[in-house]
Amino acid sequence: MRVTFFLLVTLILFGCSTNSKLTEEQVKAEKEAMWSTVSDLFKAIAEENWENFSKNITDDCILYGTDVAEVDHGSQELEIHMKKTFDMVENSEIIDFKNKDVKLSPTLGTVMVDATWNTIFLGQEASMPLRSAFTLEKVDGNWLISQGLFSIPSVGQAAE
């Protein structure tokens, strides 16, 4: 009886772990898909395009900004915040991606990246370092952002 139980448990565990393993090519493709989602989000910000922004997030997505008050729960709050942000900026571009790190598990992933956000903010040209971290989840076969953090360091923190 013990041997049968041990064999059954071993087969179940082996079967589960084998099915959850991805080949190197599959891992690379999943990581590229996650980066594509994040990249599309940055592009939507630069284009000031809420519709494209919203295609890359879950309905219950939570995004944090640098300031304590910058916490948006769900797509409705995010839409209000992003549209206010879009009203304050123009000619944006998010460039110079570096320190990109993409991690993957079967149903969740993370992307962390540094970038530079060049924009005209309230009529003044600005070039700001931007640190971002995202948790992505696979929804209906697509990677979507479920949590995120956008951080623009203060002057002292931004020193190279």
KOLGU-499429 format. One line per 5 residues: number of its first residue (from 1); their letters; for each residue y, x, z of C-alpha. Coordinates in Angstrom, 2 decimals, decimal comma, m for minus. Example, Ala and Ser with C-alpha at 12.3 -4.5 7.8 and 13.67 -1.06 7.14 Angstrom:
2
1> as> m4,50:12,30:7,80 | m1,06:13,67:7,14
***
This chain:
160
1> mrvtf> 0,00:0,00:0,00 | 2,41:2,79:0,91 | 1,62:4,63:m2,31 | 2,21:1,49:m4,36 | 5,51:0,86:m2,59
6> fllvt> 6,57:4,51:m3,07 | 5,69:4,40:m6,78 | 7,54:1,12:m7,25 | 10,68:2,44:m5,53 | 10,47:5,70:m7,51
11> lilfg> 10,16:3,83:m10,82 | 13,07:1,55:m9,98 | 15,30:4,44:m8,91 | 14,28:6,58:m11,86 | 14,84:3,70:m14,27
16> cstns> 18,28:2,94:m12,84 | 19,42:6,53:m12,85 | 18,13:7,14:m16,36 | 19,93:4,09:m17,73 | 23,20:5,06:m16,05
21> kltee> 23,23:8,60:m17,47 | 25,37:9,19:m20,52 | 25,00:11,93:m23,07 | 27,76:14,52:m23,35 | 28,93:12,82:m26,55
26> qvkae> 29,07:9,44:m24,80 | 30,98:10,89:m21,85 | 33,45:12,51:m24,25 | 33,91:9,22:m26,13 | 34,45:7,25:m22,88
31> keamw> 37,00:9,79:m21,63 | 38,80:9,65:m24,98 | 38,84:5,84:m24,76 | 40,33:6,00:m21,25 | 42,99:8,47:m22,40
36> stvsd> 43,74:6,23:m25,38 | 44,45:3,33:m23,00 | 46,82:5,45:m20,92 | 48,44:6,91:m24,03 | 48,96:3,41:m25,44
41> lfkai> 50,60:2,39:m22,15 | 53,03:5,32:m22,36 | 53,76:4,44:m25,98 | 54,50:0,83:m25,00 | 56,91:2,06:m22,31
46> aeenw> 58,69:4,30:m24,82 | 58,86:1,40:m27,30 | 59,99:m0,99:m24,54 | 57,21:m3,33:m25,62 | 55,83:m5,57:m22,86
51> enfsk> 53,16:m7,16:m25,06 | 51,61:m3,78:m25,89 | 52,02:m2,68:m22,27 | 50,13:m5,76:m21,04 | 47,21:m5,15:m23,41
56> nitdd> 46,33:m2,01:m21,42 | 46,23:m3,49:m17,91 | 44,06:m5,93:m16,01 | 45,63:m9,25:m14,96 | 45,49:m8,15:m11,31
61> cilyg> 46,75:m4,63:m11,94 | 48,79:m2,99:m9,18 | 51,36:m0,33:m10,10 | 53,32:1,79:m7,67 | 56,55:3,60:m8,40
66> tdvae> 58,26:6,44:m6,57 | 60,30:4,16:m4,32 | 58,63:2,18:m1,51 | 59,98:m1,05:m3,01 | 58,36:m0,34:m6,37
71> vdhgs> 55,06:m2,12:m5,96 | 54,02:m4,67:m8,54 | 50,99:m6,88:m7,91 | 49,61:m8,49:m11,02 | 50,82:m8,87:m14,54
76> qelei> 53,54:m11,44:m13,71 | 55,34:m9,10:m11,28 | 54,81:m6,21:m13,65 | 56,33:m8,11:m16,55 | 59,49:m8,83:m14,55
81> hmkkt> 59,79:m5,21:m13,40 | 59,07:m3,66:m16,79 | 61,50:m5,94:m18,60 | 64,22:m4,96:m16,09 | 63,34:m1,31:m16,69
86> fdmve> 63,44:m1,83:m20,46 | 66,95:m3,30:m20,09 | 68,13:m0,08:m18,37 | 66,68:2,47:m20,81 | 66,92:3,20:m24,51
91> nseii> 65,64:5,79:m26,95 | 62,75:6,70:m24,66 | 59,99:9,13:m25,40 | 57,25:10,35:m23,13 | 56,15:13,80:m24,22
96> dfknk> 54,76:17,15:m23,14 | 51,56:15,89:m21,53 | 50,00:18,54:m19,29 | 47,64:18,84:m16,35 | 45,66:15,96:m17,83
101> dvkls> 42,50:15,18:m15,88 | 40,06:12,41:m16,80 | 37,10:11,51:m14,56 | 34,38:9,01:m15,36 | 31,78:6,93:m13,54
106> ptlgt> 29,75:4,13:m15,16 | 32,33:1,39:m14,46 | 35,46:3,18:m13,20 | 37,53:6,08:m14,39 | 40,65:7,96:m13,38
111> vmvda> 43,35:9,62:m15,42 | 46,01:11,88:m13,93 | 48,72:13,50:m16,03 | 52,15:15,10:m15,91 | 54,64:14,35:m18,67
116> twnti> 58,33:14,41:m19,48 | 60,22:11,15:m19,91 | 63,30:11,60:m22,08 | 65,52:8,55:m22,20 | 69,01:7,20:m21,98
121> flgqe> 69,15:5,56:m18,55 | 72,13:3,28:m17,94 | 74,06:5,10:m20,66 | 73,26:8,63:m19,41 | 70,82:11,00:m21,10
126> asmpl> 67,98:11,88:m18,77 | 64,94:14,10:m18,94 | 62,66:13,42:m16,00 | 59,32:14,85:m14,95 | 56,81:12,02:m14,63
131> rsaft> 53,58:12,22:m12,67 | 51,07:9,46:m13,20 | 47,67:8,53:m11,85 | 45,58:5,60:m13,02 | 42,33:3,91:m12,08
136> lekvd> 40,70:2,25:m15,05 | 37,86:m0,23:m15,11 | 35,71:m1,29:m17,98 | 36,32:m4,94:m18,84 | 34,37:m6,49:m21,71
141> gnwli> 33,70:m3,02:m23,13 | 37,33:m1,86:m22,96 | 38,97:0,49:m20,47 | 41,93:m1,21:m18,77 | 44,25:0,08:m16,07
146> sqglf> 43,66:m1,69:m12,75 | 45,81:0,56:m10,55 | 48,51:3,06:m11,29 | 51,18:5,28:m9,85 | 54,30:6,46:m11,65
151> sipsv> 56,17:9,09:m9,70 | 59,44:10,72:m10,69 | 59,94:13,64:m8,25 | 63,20:14,08:m6,44 | 65,41:17,02:m7,42
156> gqaae> 63,86:19,40:m4,88 | 60,33:18,37:m5,81 | 60,99:18,69:m9,52 | 61,71:22,42:m9,37 | 59,28:24,41:m11,50
***
